[in-house]
Amino acid sequence: MQNIDKPTVKNRGIYLLPNLFTTAGLFSGFYAVIASMNGQFESAAIAVFVAMLCDGLDGRVARLTNTQSEFGAEYDSMADMVSFGMAPALIAYNWALTDLGKIGWLAAFIYCAGAALRLARFNTQVGVADKRWFQGLASPAAAAVIAGSVWLGNQYHIEADSVSYLFAVVTICTGLLMVSNFRYHSFKEVDWRGKVNFIVILLVVGVFVVISVEPALILCLGFYLYALSGPVITVRSVRKLKVSHVVGDDEDEHEMGSALTPSESPIKSQAEKGYADNSVKDD
């Protein structure tokens, strides 16, 4: 007689579709490193933006197809570290920081370490932090600042040696912004499955047309403005700026949201926790 109390073995397979996008993003990040080593900086920068696109799709595809998994979430984080941590740091170093010696590789390391710390902090806050805001500059946006700068410089034939010190400052500041407490819009409150007015579609078409005219310039400028928006939003949302609003452990959530309503507090209560899965790994 069959033992009905014997537990069934759970299928431990992984979902194919969302992890294909994650793998594509990982491949793009790896290719960006190889391209930068061969002096193909425009291709390397474009590969980082392709990785951003794949990173934005994997979680949303998992959510739409109900294929979220803990494996997908962890795999996504590992791929992000390569695509938005190591790849931009090495692209920056190979393009303009090589001749700076220790200053150059230390600047690249600060960015890389900032990305690793940013991703680790994001993973520990999944389901706790307000999904409408990022604490610190998201690693894909930080990578876009570096890749966009290299792409723009390469397209306009800017000599890397002439801007090496300036680019080292940009690389360091971008790395520090990732581990800061500045608040950035996540745009996760947008209902992508909802209905919109016809004019919205025309505006989207217009955005694509504008980007296609000068993609390097428009994307670089756009992500620079986004990187600067965090400090502006934070300063405007607090009554008195403190060190904890910029860096460190901000344990007093009410100070960060003192100028906001209770529902807009950046950290929500434990009762409002969401399920930690691949659909929310959009950092």
N, C-alpha and C positions, 0 to 999 in steps of 0.2 A: 504494500500500500504506500502511495506517495506521501511523503511528509509535507503537509500543507503549511507547516510553520517555518520551513526553510526559506530564508530571504532570497529574493530574486536578485540577480546580478544586473546592476544598472549599466546601460550602455554609456561608455566613457568616450565615445567619439566626439569630434569637434565639428562645428558648423563650417561649411565650406565657403559660402558666399561672403559673409563679412570678413572672414580671415583672408580671402583673396585680395580684398582691398587693402587690408593691413600689410600683406606681403608685398603688394605693389608699391605701397608707400615706403616700406623698408628697402626694396630694390632701388627706388628713386633716390633715397638718401645715400645708399652705398654707391650708386653710380655718380652722385654728386661729388663724393670724395675722390673717386678714381679720375673723374673729369678734371677736377681742380689740380690733381697731381700731374696731369698731362698738360696743364696750361689752358684748358678749355673752360674758361671761367663763365662764359655766357651759358653754355650747356649745363654747367654745374648749378648755376643760380636757377635756371628754369627747372631743373630736376627737383630742387627744394620746393618750388611752388607746386609741382606735380605731386610731391609727397604731401603737401598741405591739402590738396584736393582729395587725395585718397584718404587722408586722416579724417577729413570732414565727412566722408561718405560711409566709412566702415561702421561707425556707431549708429548713424541714421538708418543704414540698411538693416543692421541687426534689430533696431527698434521696430522698423516697418514690417520685417519678416518674422518677428518674435524669435530671433535666434541669438539672444543675449547669453553670455556664458562668462564664468570667471576666467576661463582660459583666454577668451577673446580680450577681456579687459587687461590681463597681464601681458599678453602678447602685444597689444596695442601700445602699452607703456614702454616695452622694450624697443619696439620699432620707433617710437617717438624719440627715444634717447639717441638713436643712431641718426635719424633724419633731421631732428631739430636741436640736437646737442652736439654730437661729434661732427656731423657734416658741416654746419655753418662755421664752427670753430676752425676746422681745417681749411675751409674755403677762405676764410678771413686771413688765416696765417699764410697760406700759399700765395694769396693775391698781394697783400700789402704789409704783412707783419714780419716776414722772414728776415729782412735786413735790420730789424730793430733788436735782434739778439734776444736777451732774456726778457726784455720788455714785451716783445712781440709774442713769444710763446706763453708768457704769463697772462697777457691780455686774453689770448685764446683760451687758456685754461680757466680763467675766471668766468668766461662765458659758458664753457662746457660744464663747470661745476654748478653754475647758477641754473642751467637747464636741468641737471640731475636733481638738485634740491627742489626746484620748482615742481617737477613731476612727482617726486616723493611726497611733497606736501599736498599736492592735489589729490593723490591717491588716498591719503589719510583723511581728507575732508569730504570725500564722496558721500552724498546722502546727508551731510550736515550743513555745508555751506549753501547759501542762497544761489540757485542756479542762474539767476539773472546777472551775477557779478563774478568776476575772477579776482582772487586775491593775488596781486602781482601780475605782471605781463605774461600772457600765455606763451608757451614755448614755440608754437607755430608762428605766432605774430613776431616774436623775437627773431626767429630764423628768417622771416620775411624781411625784416629790417636789414639784416646782414646780407642776405642774398640779393635783395633789391639794390643795396648800395654797390655791391660788386657788379651786378648786371648793368647798372646805370654807368658806373665808371668805365667798364669795359666797352660799352656801346659808344660812349662819347670820347673814347681814347684818352682818358685821364691817366696820367702816369702815376702808378701806385706809389712810387717813391715820394712823390710830392705831397701825398695825403696820408702817409703812413702813420704819423703821430696822431692826426685827427681821427683816422679810422681806428686806431688803438683805443682812443677815448670812447668812440661810439661803441666799440665791441665791449669794453668794460662796463659802460653805463647800461647797455642792453642786458648784460648778464646780471647786473645788480637790480635792474627793474624787475626781473623775473622773481627774485627772492624778496622783493619789497612787499609792503602791505597796501600799496596803492590799489584802488578799486577800478576795474575795467569792465565795461559792458561785455557780456558774453553772447548776447543776441539769441540766447536759447529760448526766450519767451515768444519768439516768432512762431506762429502756427503755419508750418509749411504745407499742411494738408487742408487748410481753410480756404475759403473763397475770398478773392480780392477784386477790387475795381479794375476795369480794363486799363485804366491809366497807369496802374502799377506795372503791368506787363510792358507798356511802352517805356516806362522809366527804366526797367531792367534792360530792355533792348538798348536804350540810350547809354546806360552804363557800360555795356559790352562794347559799344561802338567807340566810346571815349577811350576805354582801356586799349582797344586794338590799335588806335592811332599811335600812341607812344606807351606801350606796355611797361617798359622799364621805368620810365619817369612817373607814370601815374601810380603804379603799384608801390614804388619806393616812397613817393610822397604820401600816399594813403596810409601806409603802415607806419611811417614816421609820425604822422598826425595821431594815429591810434596810440602809439607808444607814449606820446606826450599827453594824451587825454587822461591817463590814469592819475598823474599828479594833480591835474586841474580839477577832476571830479572829486578827488579826495579832499583837497583844500576847500572846495566850495561846500562839501557836505558835512564838515565839522565846524564847531564853534571856535575851537582853539586847537591849532595844530600841535601835536605832541610827537615825541620820538616814536612811540608805539604805533602811530598812524603811518609811519614811513617804513620802519623795519622792526624786527623783533616779534615776540609773542604778544599779540593783541588779545588779551584775555577779557578786556572790558568791551564787549560788543556794543554797549550802549553809546560809548564815546564815538565809535565809528559811525553809528547811525543816529547821532544826537540831533541832526538836522532833518531826519527822516521820520516817517511814520513807523509805528511798531511793525507793520507788515513788510516794510522795506529794510528791516535790519539785515545786515549781511550774513549773520549766522542764525539759523533757525533752530527751534527746539528739537529735542530728541524725538518727540512724537511726530515730527514732520519729516523724518528721515526717509529717503528714497531707497530703492533697491540698487545696490552697487553692481553694475553690469557694464557690458561693452557699450551700451547706449549712452552712458554719461561720461565716457572717457574721451571727451572732446577737447582736452587741453592741448 
